[in-house]
Amino acid sequence: MSAHSNLDSWRALPAAQQPDWPDRGELDKVVAELGGLPPLVFAGECDQLKDELAAVARGEAFVLQGGDCAETFAGATADNVRNKLKTLLQMAIVLTYAGKVPVVKIGRLAGQFAKPRSKGTETREGVELPAYRGDMVNGFDFTPEARRPDPWRLLKAYHSSAVTLNLARAFAKGGYADLRQVHAWNQDFVAESPAGRRYEQLAREIDQALAFMRACGADPEEFHTVEFYSSHEALILDYDRALTRIDSRTGLPYDVSAHMVWIGERTRQLDGAHVDFFARIRNPIGVKLGPTTTVSEALELVEKLNPDNEPGRLTFITRMGAPKIRELLPNLVKEVTSAGVQVAWVCDPMHGNTFEAPSGHKTRRLDDVLDEVAGFFEVHRSLGTHPGGIHIEFTGDDVTECVGGGHEIAEGDLATRYETACDPRLNRGQSLDLAFRVAELYRNA
């Protein structure tokens, strides 16, 4: 029996974090409509990303994955998408130069519209309503109407993703991603930002490298355009299943809502619906691993999700928290590696480091984020394994959601521009600060 003949076997299994849709009939209508819409990405592009991630698993490339914690429909504007892409490209050029390896650029965008929640409801002043689960499911406003899960939002998520991807492709291919221009933006950051000044040396070196290339007459196509991939947590299974298609070239199923999809820390149950569904699609996939992950869980996930040990198929995205990473990561990496598993290791330094400021805002300290990345590098260096990348939540805007950074944001500043729909994101300056610090970690190894 072929694998895709049971693409729906997950429906018989417990599915965590799914919305309580008030009207299944409406959901069925939406799913039917989604099923007839064109793919957002193509199977061949997913395979290309898988090849690039195989290079990461071999230690020959580095992943930079980033974008919004939770996208909003209102955020699918040209300015928003351009600013996110600009920040990601600026980080990538620094990491490429310092790491001396290609950087695989993956956005947390064009589909990141749903969020897992620790509680299904939210109570304010004695009123209890369903929790906000992302624009794909319900609205942010604390009213019964907004918080009622609405399946037609899945359709809106598809169209919003299409708009975002179209913009990202146009920017990535239309000259906006030109290496010299991106480097010029970084020079502005170095010149203007208090944090940037410590990176003058590195920026000068990149400058000289580009001048040398130009003098040699080297002007490859890669200097002007960039390969850019989309990814999201495939949380709402009805959406991702409706966008799963059989590839005409190979007869295999791909989730064509994104190039790469991942399973979150809250939905990686070995006998659950998400793991079952992911086992059947052929995209490159990721799994978030938090501090409670045991070696046997990690190896069972490999067995279920990548039984053929195909390089590039599986990425483990670790989110341990700065205080725990040096203690918990080594054994996990060591045992998985000694089992001969082909996997790319990526560090998510955001999700283990969230706390509540006195103002009630959820926030993160840039220093904690940097410390977790440093710990990630230390662990891999000590084991002789490859620190394969970073997975961050950032925005291209000057928000005030995480504390610290060169233009110091204090806890009292959080209310100034706290705009996230869910978790606190690094702003543009903090993101570039992170990229340059990671570059230093690479060079000092």
N, C-alpha and C positions, 0 to 999 in steps of 0.2 A: 504494500500500500504506500503510495507516495506521501511525502511529508505534508504537502499542502492540501491533501484531501481532508485533513482534520485541522484546518486553520481555526476551527471554532471549538476545539476541545476545551479551551480555557473557560468556556461558558459554564461548564459543569463544576468548576473549581472555585474555591473562595477567592474573591477579588477584593483586595483591600483598597480603601480610599476612593471608592466609586461614588458618584453623586446619587442621591436618592431622587431619581427623576419622578416627578409627580404623575406623568402620563406616558406610559410605555408606548402607546400608540403613536404619539407625536415623535418619540425617539426613533421608532421604526421608520417613519416617513423621512426623517432627516438622514438616517443611515442609508436608506435607499438612494436618496439624492446624492449624498457624498460618494456612494459607490459608482455613480455614473460620471463623476467629474474627472478632468484630466489629472495626470500625476503632477505633483509639485516638483519632484526630482526624478531622475532616471536611474534605472538599475545599473547602467554602465558607469554613472558617476559614483554610485555607492561602491561599486567594485574598485574604482580608482582610489577612493578614500581608503578602502580596505588594504590596498597595496601600500599606500603611504603609511598606514598604521602598522603594517607588518615591518616596515623599516624602523618605526619607533620601537617595536618589540625587540628588534635586533640591536638596538642602541645606535641607529644611524639617523635618527630624526627626533624632533621634539614637538609636542602638541601644545598649542595655545588655544584653549577653548574658553570662550567668555561671552558675556552679554547680560541681559536682564535677568533678574530673579524671576519675575513674572511679567511678561509683556502685557500691554494693554492694547485694546483696539484703537484707542485714541492716540497711542504712541506710534502707529504705523505711518509716520510722515517722512518725507524725504530728509528733513533736517535731522530727525532722530536717528534714522538708519545710517545716514552719512556720518554723523558724529561717532556712533558706535564702531562703525567700520574703520573710521579714521584712527580711533584710539587703538583698536586691535592691530592695525597695520603698523602704527608707530611702535607698539610693544614688540611686534614680530621682527622688525628690522634690527632692533637692539639684540634680541635673543639669537637671531640668525648669525649676527657678527660675533657675538661673544661665545656662542656654543659651537660655532663652525659646523653646524649641521642645518639641514633644511627645517623650517618650522611649518608644521601642518596647522592651517588656520581654520578653526571651526567656531562658528557663531552659536551662541545660545539664543537663537532667534528664528523667526518664521515658524512658530509652533509652540513656543514656551508660554502657553496660555493657561496652564492648569497647575495647581499647587497642592501637595499633600498637607493635611493639617493634623496637629496633635489632638485636637478636639473637634467633634462634628458640629458643635454649636458654639455660639458666642453670646455672652450675657452682658448687657449694659443697662445699668439702673433698673434692674429687675425684669428687663425684657430679654427673652431668649429667642434667637433666630439662628438659622443655619449659618455655619462659618462661610466666609468668602473663599471659594476654591479656585479663583482665577476667572478671567473674563470669558473663558470657554464654557464655564458652568453657570456663574451667576454674577451679580453686580457687587461693587465695592460698598455702595451706600448702605447704611444700617437701617433698611426698611424691609418690611415683609415682601414687598413687590420685587425689590432689587435682589434680595437674597434667595428668592425661589429659583431652584435650578431650572434652566430653560434650554431644552435640547437644540433649539434653533441657533443658539450661540455657537454650536459646533460648526455650523455652516459659515457663520461669520468668521470663526477662527480660520477656516480654510481660505476664505477670500482675503483676509488680513495677511495670512502667511504668503499668499500668492503675490500681493502687493509688495511685501517686505522683500521677498526673494527676488522679484523683478528689479527692485531698486539696488539690492546688494550685487546682483549680477552685473547690472549696468555700471555701477561704480567700480567694481572689480575689473571689468574689461574695458572701460571707457576712458582710460588715461588718469582717472582719479587716484589709482593705486601706484602711480609712477614712483619708483624708488627714490628718485632725487627729491621729489616734492615731499614725500613722507619724511625723508631725512631733514628737510628744511623745517618741517613742523617740529621735529624733535629738537632742532637747534634753538627754536623759539622757546621751547620748554626749558632747555638748559640755561638759556640766557635770562629768562624772566622769573623762574621759580627758585625760591630758596633751596628746595630739595634738589633742583636740577643742577646747581652749581657743582656739586660733588661729582657730576658725571661728565664734566667738560672734557677730561682726558679721553674718555671713551667716544664721545661725540666727535672729537677731533680726529681720532683714529679712523672712524667710519668715513669721515669727510675725505681723509687722505686715500682710503681704499677706493672710494668712488671716483676721486680725481685720477687715480692711477688707471682704473678701468677705462675711464673716458679717454685718457691719453693714449691708451693702447688701441683705441678704436673699438673696444668691446661694448656692444650695445644689444645684448640679447633680448629677445621677446619678454623674458621673465622680468626684465627691469620695468616693464610698462603695464603689465597686467598681473593678476594674481589668482591662484586657485583658492576659492573660498567655499566652505561647506556649511550646511545647516545642521542643527541638532536640537533635540528637546527631550525632556523626560516624557516618555510615552506612558502617561498616567491613566488617561481616560481611554480605556481599551476599545470602547465602541467607535471612537474616532479613528484610532490607528488601524483597527481591523477594517473599517470601511475604506480606508485609503491603502489597503494592501492589494497589490496587483500581481498577476502572474507574468513574469518577464517573457516576452515573445522569443527572445534569443535562446533562453535556457529552460523555460518551463518552470522556473523556480519563483517562489513568492518573495516580494520585497515590499516593505512598508514605504510607500513613495511620498509620505508626508515630510520626510527629512532624510538626509544622507545617513545620519547616525542617530540612533535613539538610545536612551539609557533607562535602567530600572533604578528607582530611588531606594534609599536606605529603608524606607517604611514599607516597600512593596516587593522585597526580594525573597519572600517566603519560598522555600524549595518546592513545596507542594501547592503553590498558589498560581493564580491565573496569569500574572505577569510573566513569570519564568516560563510557563508553558507556551504562551504566545510568542515570546522572544526566541524560544528554541526553534520555532518554525520559520521565522523570516530570515532572509539571507543578508540583511544589512550588517555593516559593522555595528556592534552594540557595546554598551558600557554597563557596569553595575557599580553603584555607590556602596562603599564598605565603611561602616562606622566603627566606633571603638569596641563594640561588642562582638564583632566578627571573629569567629573561630577559624582555625586552619581547616578543619573538616568541612565547615560551611563553604569556605572559599573553593575548596577542591570539588565539592559536590556541585557548586555553581558551574565550575569549568566542565564537569562531566555532563551536566544537563545542557549547557549553552554552547559548548564548543567541543563535542565529543571527538571530533576528528583532529583537534589541536591545530586548527588552521590559523596561521599567523595573520594578525590584523583583524581577526574576527571579534576578539574580546579585549576590552580595556577595563581594568580595575581602577576606579576613581576613589581614592582613599580620603576620608574626612574624619580625622581622629581628634582634632583639637590640639592646639599648641602644647598644652601641658602633657599630653599623652602620646604624641606621635613617636618620640624617641624610644618610648618603652614598649608600645604595642605593635609598631610597624615591622621591626626587624624579624620577628619570628614568622609573621605572615609571609613576608617577601622570601625569606630563606626557605621555608617549607614548600611554598608554591613553586619556587625556582628549582628546588632539588627534585620536585616531582616531574620536571621536564616540561612544564606547562609554558606554551607560547602566549605571553600576555603583555600588554603595554601597561605600565604603572603611571598613573597621573595623580597629582595632588590637588584636592579641593581644600584650600586653606580657609574657606569662608564658613562652612556650615557648622564646624565644631567650635566656632569662636564667637557665637552670638550671646549678647547679654542685654539686660535692660538697664538703661540709664535712669538716673533719678527722675528725669522728666517723663518717664514711661515709654520713651522711644526704644525700640529694639535697635541695637547698634553693634558694631564690631570695632576693635582697635586695630589700626593698620599694623602696629608693632606685633600683635598676636598673629595676624595673617602672615607677616614676613617671617616670624619665628617658626610657624608651622612649615613654611616652604624650606627654610634653612634646615629644619629637622629632617624633612623628606630627603633633601640632598645628602645630609650627613649619613642617614641610614643606608641609602643606596651606595654611597661611596664606600662605606665600611664593608658592605657585602660584595662589592664588585659588580653590582647590578646597575641598570640604567634608569636614572630619574627621568621618566618619559614625558613629563609635561605638567602644566598647571591648568586648573579649571576654576575660573573666577566669575563672580558676579560684579559687573561694572556697568557704568553708563558713560556716554560721551559728554554728559552735562556736568555743570559745576554744582552738583547737589551737596548737601551736608548730611550724610547718612552714616558714614563711618568716622570715628574720631582718630585724630593724628594726621600725619603727612606733613609735607614741606610747608604748605599754607595751612598751618595748624588749625584743625577743627577741634574745638573743645566740646565737652558734653553739653554746655550751655548753648552752643551754636546749632544743635541738631534741628531745632524747630525752624531755622531760617529757610532751608530748602529741603524739607524731608518729603520726597515725592514718590517713594517706592510704593508699589501696590502690595508688597509683601515684605521681603527681607532687605536689610540695608546693603547698598551697593557702594563699591569704590567709585569715586568721581574720576574725571579724566587725569588730574594731576596725581592722585594716589595710585592709579593704574600704571602710569608711566614710571612713577617712583618704584613700584613693585617690579616692573620689567627690568629697570636698571639694576635693582638689587639682585634679582635672579641672575642677571648677566655677571655680576660680581661673584656670586656663588659659583657659577660655571667656571670663571677664570681662576678662582682661588682653589679649585679642587685639586 
